[in-house]
């Protein structure tokens, strides 16, 4: 009995160490842009600025890579866009911790450190995060063989304002990340989207702080429409798994409802879960009531949609990225 208790105690310590943010070290750090090739840049040399587990300045846009065991990998991958209202990124709670959870599902996960619109180095504020996201998705496909990833099963996950970035990546047809290298030839559209408490619209029901940070104090009607992603869903938009809480005081639940309705109108097989409680930026764990089920539901959705099940060689060889 004592031996069993000792084993359980050691296991508990190991799990707690795994959950402590300071221990969540990426297995690989991948800069997005070659030296001197980052678009939309004034050429300033900036250092990352971190406080309270949040990035306030992203000097070097990059991927933080987390890989599952090679024996357990499904071949799927997820690009994670942390939230933070476009003025910071909560890269631990809505980034690194989620990456390790994906690893338990056999999914390779990549946390995106994207440039923020208020960066003094950025020339055109609203396109900087999208440029980094498009480049990141292309890099995942460029390294697919090396990282044991299926190019046709790469998704994007976004939390809060990161959800806006994720849906911009999933709906935007305009390529803003091309720099003239071989990576440009690869698709930047994700194959699926996972959205948690997402900002979707820049209109009346937006999160005002995110809109101001991204588009400025007095954006034009045209700019608001361009970045209201519910207006840009097409038949080629990838399917989405969407989670929101009814009691979200920061981002109205109508954001998720509008996006889901737009997906349904295009006959896109997507899923929406609105839970009674959970507040904003629903967490990975310790959620109230039924909201605690969201991770299990997400896993089941990925299985049902075929993103966690490696296809046979014939299907894999014929698969095409969106």
C-alpha positions, 0 to 999 in steps of 0.5 A: 500500500505504501509503495502504491502511495509513493508511486501515486505521489511521484506521479502527482508531482510529475503532473504538477511539474508538467503543468507549471508554466515555467517548465513548459519549454518548447522543443524547438524555436522556429523564427518565421522570417529570414534575416532582413526579409520580414515584411511590413517592418521598419527594420527596428531591432526589438527584444521580446518584452514579457511580464506576468506570463504575457508577451507585450512586444514580439521582437522576433515572430516565431513558432514554439514547437511541441511534439508528441511521442513519435510512437503516438503521433497522429500526424495532425498539427495545430497552430495556436494563436493566443489571445490578449486583445491584440495588445499582448498575448497570453502565451502560457495559459492560451498557448503553451498549456494548450500545446501540451494538451494537444500532445497528449492527443498525438497532435503536434502543436505550435504556439505562434508569437505574432507581431502586435499591431501596436509594435513600433516596428510595424508599418501597417498595423492591421496586417501584421498579425495575419502576415505572421499567421500565414507565414507560420502555416506555410512553414508547418507545411514546409517542414511537414516531412521533417516534423512527421506532419500530414500537410492536409491535417493542419489546423489553427486554434485561436482564443479570444482575439487569437480567435479573430486572427485564426478566423482571418487566416481561415477566411482571407483570400488575400496573400499578405505574407509572400516574400519571394521564397520557396515557402510562398508556394505552399498554402496558408489556409488551415484544414480546420479551426478550433475557436475558444471565446473568439472575437469574430466581428469588428462591428457593433458586437465586437470586443472594442479593445481588440478592434481599437488595437487592430484597426485604430481609434476611428476605423472606416466602415470599409475596414470594419467590414474587411475584418468582420470575419463572419462576412467572409465565409465561403465554401472553401472556409475550413470547418470549425469547432467553436466554444463560447460561454453565455456569461462571457462579459468581454466578447458577446456570444453572438460573435460565435453565433454569427460565425457558425450561422455563416458556416452553416449557410455555406454547408460547412460541417462545423460544431458550436457549443455554448455553455451556461458558464465559463466567462471569457477565454474558457480555460483548459481545466477547472471550468464550471459545470458542463463547460469542463467537457469542452476538451473532451468534445473537441477531441471527439470532434477531431476524431469524428472529422478524421483529423486524429486518425491517420489516413491510409497511404492512398488517401494520404498521397491524394490529399490536397491542402485547402 
